[in-house]
C-alpha cells in the first residue's frame, strides 16, 4: 500500500486541505510573508529530521546537474506559490482561495501535454475541464 501513488496522492490532498485551514488561522495576525517563512523553516527542519532518522541524509549520492537545475526551479516555483497562497489567504476566505489554487491541476495537465508529451485520455480531459469549471463556479460570486 505504501508504494501506491494513489494513496500518496490522496494523503497529499488531505494534508493540502488541512494546510489551507491551518494557514488561514495562522496568518490572521501576522504578515503573510513572515507566515510563509515560518512554514518554510518548519518544513526544512522536519524533512531534515526525517532524512537524518532514516539514514538518507548521510549518503545522498551524486546529484546530476540537470536535477539541480530543475529542483532549483521547482523550489523557486514553490516559494512563489506559497507567498501568493498565503497572501491570498490573508485577504480572502479559504473556501474561495483553495479552489482557485487548485486550478494548478488544470495547468499541470496543460503543461504536461505541452512540455512532457503526456496525453490524457478522454476521461482525463473531461475531468480536467470539470475541475476548471468547478473552481470557476466556486469562485464566482452569485
Secondary structure, 3 states (H helix, E strand, C coil): CCCCHHHHHHHHHHHHHHHHHHHHHHCCCCCHHHHHHHHHHHHHHHHHHHHHHCCCCCCCCCCCHHHHHHHHHHHHHHHHHHHHHHHHHHHCCHHHHHHHHCHHHHHHHHHHHHHHCCCCCHHHHHHHHHHHHHHHHHHCCC
